[in-house]
Amino acid sequence: MNDGSDKRDLKIIDEDKDLGVQFDKTLTFGKHIGTIANKATRVVGVIKRTFDHMDEHVFKTLYKSMVHPHLEYANSVWSPYLKRDIDKLEKVQRRATKIVPSLRDIPYATRLLLLDLPTLENRRLRRDLIQVYKILHELQDIAVSKMFDMTRNVEGLRGHDLKINKQRCFSRLRQNCFSQRVCNVWNKLPAAVVHAQSTNIFKNGIDEFLTKHIDMFSFSVFSTGPNYVDIQINPALTSHIPPSIAFSTIALSYV
């Protein structure tokens, strides 16, 4: 490097940290995911040791305010696609939900249902869709043309007019990057949802859509990675979820 006065050699590094996210040369974010999982686990341990009484309401308040931020900060950037990383994050929530004595001995999916907490993987899907909405509606200072290929929007096609063209990818890394992994689900959203007049209205719309089409409390839905597969209506997935939880209070799970 030449700054005009002398020459300096640039140091070659394999990883770097920027705005709280650890980047590695492979862009799999494995070290970052391990770091945040450890931080979140330590916070869960503090909660467990500090509070003698723990019911569902107290747990949700503490967990959402103290643990979720560690697990979800900037996750549109580093969202995992390797199963080992997906499992590593989900295990944090799996262990945390056992803090509630009354829920300790029941299956994980049932604990999530009773607590009205979607899996972390499904929460990442929702947050990705919200990010797409903000970009396409110019609510963030990100050029749409630099993020998405919108050439698929030809007059006369079925669906809404904000469809994202999913490019042909030759690597798993490219296939699972933000601009590609959101395409399938985003393109299947109803026109009324993608053209919502505000972010809050959009959130309510995707909450209803996702709850109708996938089981938000099952960790097996996307266990192979976040390159979200085509969603098809399958009422059997949500037949066991009480309507009062599945449709009226689902939005509270993402606060």
N, C-alpha and C positions, 0 to 999 in steps of 0.2 A: 504494500500500500504506500502510495506517495502523496503526502499532504503538502508538497511544495517545498519542504525544507529537508526532509530526510525520508528514507524508506523504512517501512515497518512491515514485518511479515504477519499476515493474518493467521491467527490460531485456528487450526482445524479441530472442531468439536463434533461429537456425536449426538449431543442433545443440548437443548437450551430452554429456558423458561421465559415466557412472554405473557404478561397479563394474567398470571396465575396458572397458566397451562404449560405443562412440560411437553416439548416437541422432541421427538427422536428422529433419527435419520430414516427409519422405515415408515414413519407416520402411522404406526399402529397404536401409539399412546399407551402402551402396556405399562410403562413405569408410572405415568401420570395416574392411570386407573388404580394401580397398586397403592400409590401414595394417598389418594383421596379415600380409598376403601379403608386404609389403616387409620386415617384421621377420623372418619365417621365411626369406625369401630371403637376408638378411644372415647369419643363423645358418648356413644351408647353405654360404655362402661361407666362413665361419670354419672350418667342419668340413673343407671341401675344402683350404683353405690350411694347416691345422694338422697333418693326418695324412698321412704319406707312404704308409703301407700301408692299404689299404681293401678288405676282403673283405665278403661278405654279412653275416656275423655282426657285425662291427664297425659296419658301416653301420646295421643295424637297431637296435642298441643306442643309438647316438648319435642317430639320426633320431627314434626314439620318445621319448627322454628330453629332447631339446633342441628339436626342431622341431614335433612333434605338439601340444604344449601351446599354442603360439602359434596354431595353425590350428584348434583345437577348443575353446578355452575359451568356455564359455557359448554354444555353437553352437545350442542349442535356441531361444535368443532371436533370433539374427540369421541363421539358416540361409538361404542365398541361394536365390532362385528365378529370378533373371535369368541367362540363359546366360552373359553376359559375366562375371558374378561367380563363377559355378560354374567356368568355365574358368580364371579368374584364380587361384583357389585350387589347382585341379588341376595347373596348370602348375608350381607350386612343387614338388609331389611328382614330377612328370614330370622336371624338371631334376635334382632331388636324386638320383633313382635312377640317373642317369647317372654319378654319382661313382664307382660301383663299376666298375673297368676292364673286368671280364669281362662286364658287362651293357650296356655303353655303346652297342653297335651293334645291339641287338635291339629289337623293338617294345615300346612302353610296357606293354601288357597282359601280354606275356610276362615282362617285368621284374618286374611285380607278382606274377605267379604264382610265379616262382622265389624271390622274396623273401618270399612268403606275406604280402603287404600288400594289403588291399582298397583300392579307390579311396576318396578322402576323402568322396565323395558317399555311398557305401554305408556308410561308418563313421558319417556323420551320421544316416542312417536307423536304424542300430542304436542309437545313443545316444538318439535320439528315443523309440524303443520302450522302452528302459530307463527313461527319464524317465516315460513313461506308466505303466509298471508301478509305479514308486515312488509316484506320485500316487494311483493307484487303490487301492493297498494301504496307504495312509496312512503311508508311510515318510518322507514329507516334509510339512512344515507348510503344505500347500496344500489348500484346500477343493475337493473333487472337483466339487461343484455349481457352483463359480465358474469351473472350467476346462473341464469337459466336459458335454455333454448326454447323459445316460444313459437317456433315455426310450424308447430303441429296445429295451430288454431286456424283451421280452414272453415269457411262458412259452409254450413250444411251438415257437419259432423254431429253425432250425438254427444250429449253432455254439455258441460259449460264451455265458455270461450277463453278460459285461462289455463288450458292444459299445457303441461310441460312435456317437451319432447325428451324421451329417455334415449340417450345416446348409446351406441354400441360400445361396450367396455371390454377390454382385453385383460384386465387385472382385477382382483378382488378389491384392491385398495380403491381404484376408481369406481367400481361398482357400488361400493358402500360409502362413498363420500356424500356429503349433504345434498348436493344438487341432483344426484342420481337416485339415492335411496328413497326420497320422498315422492318420486314421480307416480308410482302405482296407486298409492292411497290418495294423493292429492287429486289425481285425474278422475277418481271415482266419487269425489265429493259432489253433492248436489249443487246446482247453480246458485240456489238461494243462500247456501252456506258460504261459498267462495266470494260472493258479492255482498256479504254482510256489511252493514253500514258502519259498524264499529268492531273493535277487537273483542269486546265483551260479548256481543251478539255472535260473532264467529266462534268464540269459545263454547258458548251454549250449543251452537249447531254441531260442532265436531264432537262434543260430549255425547249428544244424542246419537249421532251417526256411529261413533265407535262402539258405544254401548250396545247398539242394535246388531252390530256385525261381528264383534269379537268379544271374548270373555276377558274383561279388563282385570280380573282377579286370578287368572291362570298364567303361570310362568311358562307353560309349554307352548303358548301360541306362537311366539317368535323366537324359540330357543335356538334356532340355527343362525341367528344374526339379524341385524336391523334393516337389511335390504327388503323392506316390507313387501311381502308377496301379495298377489291380487286378493283383495277382500271380497268374499261372496257372502250373501245372506245365508246364515245358518242358525235358525232359531234354537237349535239344540244346545248351542254354546252357552246361551244365557237363560235357559229354561229354569235353572235352579236359583237365579238371582231374584229376590223380591222386587217387584216393580217400584216400590217406594224408594229402594236404595238405588236401583239401576238407572232410573230415569229422572227422578226429582232431585236427588242430592249428590249425583255424581260429580258435579262441578266443584263441590266443596272439597273434594279429595285433592285438588290441584292448587289450593291456596298456598 
